[in-house]
């Protein structure tokens, strides 16, 4: 179905009052999709179900996203783009291990604390398509930043350890899938999350020294 255009599409009222987190309809759609994709599966979630979860008409959803793939692409981009921004802003005069650990702490925390475990979607077969090339490119760039920093620390690009920091950070995704990092918004969940993030940073430092 093609997105509707014109005043009628933009002006249609909600079916219900706002019931999703987010400051605007686009963010609410992403929140609903993030929940449904990670609990019911991407293939098993329709745009109608996403719209109903937000409390809007399906036609209104198409005003913000033309396809379900576009929603998934936006969600995935948000899992890697912030970490890449942090990586690009690291102080080049700081020791490599300091920069690497700063990146690890930020990236592991945002993966652990996000409202939905979106990293679990990385293995979707749909991600091999051209629509998700931009996401794949950004993720590869982020992975290469991790590797380059690790190479600076160990001094040998052929050392197999240089590939481990990125994988250790993404282990947060499987921990969440296994129920080891539950209730991101609760005090107990925050304490467990902080412990895991610290453990990943500590393990990385020990591995590379």
C-alpha positions as CSV (number, residue, x, y, z in Angstrom):
1,X,0.0,0.0,0.0
2,X,1.3,3.5,-0.9
3,X,1.4,6.2,1.8
4,X,-1.5,8.5,1.7
5,X,-0.8,12.2,1.0
6,X,-2.6,15.4,1.5
7,X,-4.5,17.1,4.3
8,X,-6.8,14.1,4.9
9,X,-3.8,11.8,5.7
10,X,-2.1,14.4,7.9
11,X,-5.2,15.5,9.8
12,X,-6.8,12.2,10.7
13,X,-7.3,12.0,14.5
14,X,-6.0,9.2,16.7
15,X,-8.2,6.3,17.4
16,X,-7.3,6.6,21.1
17,X,-5.2,8.9,23.4
18,X,-1.4,8.6,23.2
19,X,-0.4,5.3,24.9
20,X,3.2,4.9,23.6
21,X,6.5,6.5,24.7
22,X,7.8,9.1,22.3
23,X,7.5,12.8,21.7
24,X,5.7,12.4,18.3
25,X,3.8,9.8,16.2
26,X,7.0,8.7,14.4
27,X,8.7,7.8,17.7
28,X,5.5,6.1,19.0
29,X,5.4,3.9,15.8
30,X,9.1,2.9,16.4
31,X,8.4,2.1,20.0
32,X,5.4,-0.1,19.1
33,X,7.3,-1.8,16.2
34,X,10.3,-2.4,18.5
35,X,8.1,-4.3,20.9
36,X,6.3,-6.3,18.3
37,X,9.3,-7.2,16.2
38,X,11.2,-8.4,19.3
39,X,8.3,-10.3,20.8
40,X,6.2,-11.6,17.8
41,X,8.9,-11.5,15.1
42,X,9.3,-9.3,12.1
43,X,7.5,-11.5,9.7
44,X,4.7,-12.1,12.1
45,X,4.0,-8.4,12.6
46,X,1.9,-6.4,10.2
47,X,1.8,-2.6,9.8
48,X,-1.9,-2.9,10.9
49,X,-0.8,-4.4,14.2
50,X,1.8,-1.7,14.7
51,X,-0.8,1.0,14.0
52,X,-3.3,-0.6,16.4
53,X,-0.7,-0.8,19.1
54,X,0.0,2.9,18.7
55,X,-3.7,3.7,18.5
56,X,-3.7,5.2,15.0
57,X,-5.1,4.3,11.7
58,X,-3.0,2.2,9.4
59,X,-3.2,5.0,6.7
60,X,-1.7,7.4,9.3
61,X,1.3,5.1,9.8
62,X,2.0,5.2,6.1
63,X,2.4,8.9,6.3
64,X,5.5,8.4,8.5
65,X,6.9,5.1,7.0
66,X,6.2,3.8,3.5
67,X,6.9,0.2,4.3
68,X,7.5,-2.2,7.2
69,X,11.1,-2.4,6.0
70,X,11.5,1.3,6.5
71,X,10.4,1.0,10.1
72,X,12.9,-1.8,10.7
73,X,15.7,0.1,9.1
74,X,15.1,3.1,11.3
75,X,15.1,0.9,14.4
76,X,18.3,-0.8,13.5
77,X,20.1,2.5,12.6
78,X,19.3,3.7,16.1
79,X,21.2,0.8,17.6
80,X,24.5,1.6,16.0
81,X,24.6,5.3,14.9
82,X,24.8,6.8,18.4
83,X,27.8,4.6,19.3
84,X,29.5,5.5,16.0
85,X,29.0,9.2,16.8
86,X,30.6,8.6,20.2
87,X,33.5,6.7,18.5
88,X,34.1,9.6,16.1
89,X,34.2,12.1,19.0
90,X,36.8,10.3,21.1
91,X,39.8,12.4,22.0
92,X,42.6,11.2,19.7
93,X,45.2,12.3,22.2
94,X,43.9,9.9,24.9
95,X,45.5,6.5,25.2
96,X,43.9,3.9,22.9
97,X,42.8,1.7,25.9
98,X,41.0,4.8,27.4
99,X,39.2,5.5,24.2
100,X,38.3,1.9,23.7
101,X,36.9,1.5,27.2
102,X,34.9,4.8,26.9
103,X,33.3,3.4,23.7
104,X,32.6,0.1,25.3
105,X,30.9,1.6,28.3
106,X,28.7,3.8,26.2
107,X,27.8,1.1,23.6
108,X,27.2,-1.7,26.1
109,X,25.1,0.5,28.2
110,X,22.9,1.7,25.4
111,X,22.4,-1.9,24.1
112,X,21.5,-3.0,27.7
113,X,19.3,-0.1,28.6
114,X,17.2,0.3,25.4
115,X,13.5,-0.2,25.8
116,X,13.5,-3.2,23.5
117,X,16.3,-5.7,22.6
118,X,16.6,-4.5,19.0
119,X,20.0,-6.1,18.6
120,X,18.2,-9.5,18.5
121,X,17.0,-8.4,15.1
122,X,20.5,-8.4,13.6
123,X,20.1,-12.0,12.5
124,X,16.9,-11.5,10.5
125,X,17.4,-12.9,6.9
126,X,15.7,-9.7,5.6
127,X,18.8,-7.7,6.6
128,X,20.7,-9.2,3.7
129,X,18.7,-7.2,1.3
130,X,19.7,-3.9,-0.4
131,X,17.3,-2.0,1.8
132,X,19.5,-2.5,4.8
133,X,22.9,-1.8,3.1
134,X,23.2,1.5,5.0
135,X,22.7,-0.2,8.4
136,X,25.2,-2.9,7.5
137,X,27.7,-0.3,6.4
138,X,27.4,1.6,9.7
139,X,27.7,-1.5,11.8
140,X,30.8,-2.5,9.9
141,X,32.3,0.9,10.4
142,X,31.6,0.7,14.1
143,X,33.2,-2.7,14.3
144,X,36.3,-1.4,12.5
145,X,36.6,1.4,15.1
146,X,36.7,-1.2,17.8
147,X,39.2,-3.3,15.9
148,X,41.5,-0.3,15.2
149,X,41.5,0.8,18.8
150,X,42.3,-2.8,19.9
151,X,45.1,-2.9,17.4
152,X,46.6,0.2,18.9
153,X,46.5,-1.4,22.3
154,X,48.1,-4.7,21.4
155,X,50.3,-3.4,18.6
156,X,49.6,-6.3,16.2
157,X,46.8,-6.3,13.7
158,X,47.1,-10.1,13.3
159,X,46.4,-10.7,17.0
160,X,43.1,-12.5,17.2
161,X,42.2,-10.6,20.4
162,X,41.6,-7.4,18.4
163,X,38.2,-8.8,17.3
164,X,37.0,-9.6,20.8
165,X,35.9,-6.2,22.2
166,X,33.1,-5.7,19.6
167,X,31.8,-9.2,20.2
168,X,31.9,-8.8,24.0
169,X,29.8,-5.7,23.8
170,X,27.3,-7.4,21.5
171,X,27.1,-10.2,24.0
172,X,24.7,-7.9,25.8
173,X,22.1,-8.7,23.1
174,X,22.2,-12.5,23.9
175,X,22.1,-11.8,27.6
176,X,18.9,-9.9,27.2
177,X,17.5,-12.6,25.0
178,X,18.3,-15.1,27.7
179,X,16.5,-13.0,30.3
180,X,19.7,-12.1,32.2
181,X,19.2,-8.3,31.8
182,X,15.5,-7.8,32.6
183,X,13.5,-4.7,33.5
184,X,15.8,-2.0,32.1
185,X,13.8,0.7,34.0
186,X,13.9,-0.9,37.4
187,X,16.5,-0.1,40.1
188,X,17.4,-3.8,40.3
189,X,17.7,-4.0,36.5
190,X,19.9,-0.9,36.5
191,X,22.3,-2.4,39.1
192,X,22.6,-5.6,37.1
193,X,23.2,-3.6,33.9
194,X,25.9,-1.5,35.5
195,X,27.6,-4.7,36.7
196,X,27.5,-6.3,33.3
197,X,28.8,-3.2,31.5
198,X,31.7,-2.9,34.1
199,X,32.5,-6.6,33.6
200,X,32.7,-6.2,29.8
201,X,35.0,-3.2,30.1
202,X,37.2,-5.0,32.7
203,X,37.3,-8.2,30.6
204,X,38.4,-6.3,27.6
205,X,41.2,-4.5,29.4
206,X,42.5,-7.8,30.8
207,X,42.3,-9.5,27.4
208,X,44.3,-6.8,25.6
209,X,46.9,-6.1,28.2
